[in-house]
Amino acid sequence: MAQTTPNHTQIVSGWAAHDSSGKITPFVFKRRENGVNDVTIKVLYCGMCHTDLHHVRNDWGITMYPCVPGHEITGVITKVGENVRDFKVGDKVGVGCLAASCLKCDFCKTSQENYCDEIQFTYNGIFWDGSITYGGYSKMLVADQRYVVRVPESLPMDSAAPLLCAGITVYTPMKDSNLLESTGVPKKVGIIGLGGLGHVAVKFAKAFGHHVTIISTSPSKENEAKQRLGVDDFIVSTHFKQMKAKRRSLDFILDTVSAYHSLGPYLDLLKVEGTLHIVGAPDKPMELPSFPLIFGKRTIKGSMTGGMKETQEMMDMCGKHNITCDIEMVTPDHINQALDRLARNDVRYRFVIDIAGQENGSIVS
């Protein structure tokens, strides 16, 4: 049942899943009025993330239906609250995964809102007024100014949209390992998986002069990785001789894969004291042999998206280096087909929904 919170009086058209079939259909619902700290955003584009797929199909058992997905949102501000100072009507902005946090804990105070115990997400969260949050598969969004970032003028709004999730998800671990600074000392960076996350990570690493190796189960991706993205090396992870030849060759590996896999073979690719950073989220525990970890003094870390300060830093960096996502544009009447293709990893490299371009779009199966 749609939310009935008293201050939710703005009628909005969007697209939602209503059960675990995951089928998306048109959905009319209400959003809250623009508060003193809020901005109202006309949604132009919304990226499609694997998380959307998991939620609409209730893969994690936590979905609250109806579910309006979407946390890679770009649009234009149409209204600002009286306390808003950093944004004005007409500004190009983006909204990512975060909708609210407690604002009092150490994480919130240090711009790491994403680790707040009370964090609520852009969709499938519970906002402070008791309403379920609805995401960017909709014509309009009301957001607290704290969780809004400015999109640089140099970036196109469509291919910038996935940066709000895919971009910040890979930016945070690479920044954490000092890979996004101009030190003049190139690193050997490995990226497991060449999808929505992996291709952005390649662009970040190449922008700072690092030697980039893609590690993939798909030999067919090698030409595209090298010719289109400028990857320096390509390893087929199921090819024993290739994996053995690259043993102890990498300083850092970013694991973007959401399918089950063993970490052991990848740890062997790291130099002594190298780091494997996990951002993919398989639904089953990954296998972790102890010997590659112990005999290489290696570190395994993980992270989720990033705080708001980092998200704005990431967007500004992308504006400076002209980094965007490679996208396939879809209209709302093709959301279901896109979700099916996303489930098969059949996209190069991120679907983006043209929300504003389909004022009266319908949904077909």
N, C-alpha and C positions, 0 to 999 in steps of 0.2 A: 504493500500500500504506500502511496506517495506521502511525503511528510506533510504535516498539518500545523507546523509551528506558526504561532500568531503573526510574527513579523515577516513571514514569507508570503509576500503579496505579488511579487513580480512573476508573471507567467512566462515560461521559457519553453521553447521547442528544442528537443534533443533526441537522442537515440539510446536505447537501453536494452539490457538483457533482463528477462523476467524469471528465468529459471535456469537450471544447470545444462540445458541444451545449448546455452550460449548464444542463441539466435538473437540478433539485434533487430529491434523494431522501433518505429517512431514513438516518442514518449513526450507528453506535455506535462510539465511539473512547475513548481514554484521555487524561486530563490528568495533569499532575504533582501530586505531593503538595504541600500548602500548606507553603511554606518559611518561614524565620524572618522574612523581609521581605515575605511575601505576605499577601494576603487572598483568601478564597474567596467568590465572589459567586453567589447564586442569580439567574439572569437573568430579569427580568420582561418587558422589552421590548427590541426591537432595530430601529433604523431601517434602511431600505433605501436605499443610496446608488448613484449611477451607477457608482462604482468597483466595487461588488459585481458589477454587470452585466458590466463590462469583464473582471473577473477570471474569473468563472465561464465566460465564453465565450472566454477566452484572447485577447482583442482585442490585448493588448500583448505577447503571446508570452512571458510570464514566469510563468504560472500553474503551481503545483505541485499536482497532484491527489493525493488528494481535497482539495477546497477548501471549507472551511467559512467563508462570508463573514460580514460584520457587524462594523462598528466604530462603531456608535452605540448603545451598550449602557447600559441602566439596570437596577439590581437592588438587592438587599439583601445585606449582608455576613452570612455564616453562620459564618466562622472567621477568626481573625487569627493571624499569626505572633508569636513572642515579642518581636521587635524593633519591632513596629508600635505606635506611640504615638498617631497622629492619627485612627485609626479603631477602631470597636468593633463587635461583633456587633449586628446590627439597623440599622446606619446605611444610609441611602439614598445610593447612590453611582452614579457613571458611569465608563465606560471608553470612550475614543475610539480614535484611530488608532495610538497609540504603545504598544509592548510592552516595548522595551528600547533602551538606548543605552549608549555606552562609559562615561559618568559622569566622564570625565577631561578631555575636550577643552574648549576655551573656550566652545563652544556649550552643552555640558551644564552647565558651571559658571555660566553666565549664564541658565539656564532657557530655553534655546532648543534643547532636545533634538531637536526636529524637523529641525534642520539638521546633526545629528551624522552623520559619515561612516559610522558603524556602526549607524545607526538600524534597528530592526526593527519591523515593523508588527504590529498585532493579529491579522491573518491573512496567510497567504502569506509569512511571514517565517521566518527561521531563528533560533531561540532559542539561548542560550549552551550548553544541554545537547545541542544538535544536532537538536532536534525542530522540526518545522514548526509554526508558530503557527496555531491554529484560532480563528475569531472567534465572534461573538455569536449566530449562528443555532444556538444550543445552550442546554441547560438550566442549565449551570453554567460558570463561568470562574474560573481562578486567575490573579491579576495581582499584579505587584510594586506595593507601596504607592505608589511614586513616580509611577506612571502612572494613578492613581485619583483622581477628584475627588469632592467632596461635592455632592450635589444639594440645593439649598435646600428646606426643608420646604414652602414656598409653591408649589412647582412640581409639577404632576402628572407622574408618572414616564413616562407614555406620550408626551405631547407634548414632554417635555424631552429624550427620547432623541436626536432628530436634531441637537440643539444640540451634541452631542459631535463632530460633523463639520461639518455645514452652519453651525452657529452660530459655531464658532471660526474656520472658514475665512473668513467675512466680517468677524468681529470684528477679527482681526489687521490687515488693511489699513485698516480704518476708524479703529482706534486709532492706527496708524502715521501717519495724516494728521490726527490731532488732532480727529477728528469725534465722539469719544465722551467729550468733556469739556464741562461746562456753562460755556462761554465767554460766552454771551449774544449771540454774533454768529452768526446762522444762515448756513449755507453752501448753495450750490446743488449738490445731489448727484444725479448720474445713475446709474441702475442698468440695465445691459444684461441683459435676461432676467428673467422673472418666474416662477421655478420654486422648487425646494427651497432654493437659496442666495439667490436674489433676494428672495423674500418675507421672509426673516429680516433681510436687509440693510435693507429698507424699515422694518421695525419698529425696528431699532436707530437708524436715522437720524431717524425721527419721534420717538423717545423723547427725543432731544436737540435737538428743535426745528428741524431742518433742512428746507429746501424740497426735496422729492424728486420726481424725474422718472424714470419708467420708459421705457426705450427697447426696443421689442419689434417683432418681425415679425408679431405677431398682433393686429390691430385688435380682435378679439373680447374681448381681455383688459382693455380700457380701463375698462369699467364696473366690473368686479370690482376692478381696481386702485384705483380712486378711491373706490368705495363701501365695499368691504370692508376695504381696507388704508389708506385715507386718503392715497393718493398725490396730489400736487398737480398734476402735469402728466404727459402721456402722449404719446410720440412714436412714430409708426410708422416704423421705420427704412428701409422701402422707399418711403416717401412723400417725394419729393424736396423739395417745397415746405415740408413740416413740418421736415425736417432743416435746410434752408437758413434758415428763420425762427429757429431756435434756435442758429444759429452763434455761437460765443464766449459762451455763456450759462452754462456750468457750471464750477464750481470743481474738481470731482472726479467721476470716473466709475469705477464698479466693474463690471468685465466678468465675468459669471458664466457665459457661454455656452460650451458644450463642442463646438458644431458649428463647422465651418470658416467664417470670415468675414474680411473685410478690416477693418483697424483705421483706415484713412484717414478714412472718413465720421464715425466717432465722435470722432477727434481734433479734427476741425473744430468739434465742439460745445463743446470746452473753451475757457475763457478763456486768455489769455496766461499762461504758467507754470502751467497746470493739470496735473493728474495723472490718467493712466489706469492703473488697477491691475487686473491680470489674475489671476483665480483659476480660471477655466474652463480645461480642458485638451483642446483639439481634437487629433485624432490626425494632422492634417496641419498644416504650418507656416502661420501666419496671414500675410496680405499686409500689409506695412508701407510705405506710400508715405513718402518722405522729406519732401516739402514741408509737409504739415500739422504735422510734428514740428518742422522747422527754423523755419518762419515763425510759430510760436506759442510757441517756447521751452518746449515741453511735455515732460513726463516720462512714460515708460512703466515700470511696475514689475510685479513678480509676487510671489506668496507661496503657501505651502502651510500648511494648518492653523495650528498654533501650538504653543508650548511649554506645559508643564504649569502654570506660574504663570499664564500668560495664560488658559489654559482654565478654571482656577478663578475668575479675575477675571470672565471672561465669564459663567460660571454664576451667580456672585453678582450681577452686574449684571442678569441676566435675572430673578433672584429679586426684586430691588429694584423693577424696572419691570414685573414680571408679564409677561415676554415668553416665549412658547412658540412652537413650530412648529404650523402648520395641517396636520393629518395625516388620512390615511385608514388605519384599522386593518384589518389582515388577520390571519387565522389561518395557522398553518404549512401547512395543506392548500391554501392559495391562494398560496403563494410563487411558483410558476411563472407563474400568471396575472399576478401583480403585476409580476414581472420583464418580462413581455411588454409590459404597459402602460407600465412605466417606460421601455422602449426607444422607445416612441412618445410619450414625454412626456405621457402621459395620467394625470396624478395632480395633485391639489390638496392640499398641495404636496409631501408626503412620505409614503411608505408606512412604517408601523411594524408590526412583527410582534408579536402578543400571544403571547409565548413561554410564560409561566406558565399562561395560560388554556387551553392545549391539551396537557394532560399526555400524552395518547395520540394526538395528531394525526398523520394520515398525509399523504402528499404525493400530489397528483393532478396530471396534466398539464393 
